[in-house]
């Protein structure tokens, strides 16, 4: 697996993210994709967490937008 991390801005809020990615799509990945693990934080608080299953799903439109940006690049 390959590690990744970064930072995205959505509606003037910054989101830090880090995760692990399979080399190809997997049934354990988010939506059958490559992302095996993902943590997204905003202002130091974990707002999204995935580790082969959802622990914390994005709970509003802005969080989902941040997730969508990351998923587009890595999933």
Secondary structure by P-SEA (a helix, b strand, c coil): cbbbbbccccccbbbbbcccccccccccccccccccbbbbbccccccbbbccccccccccaaaaaaaaaaaaacc
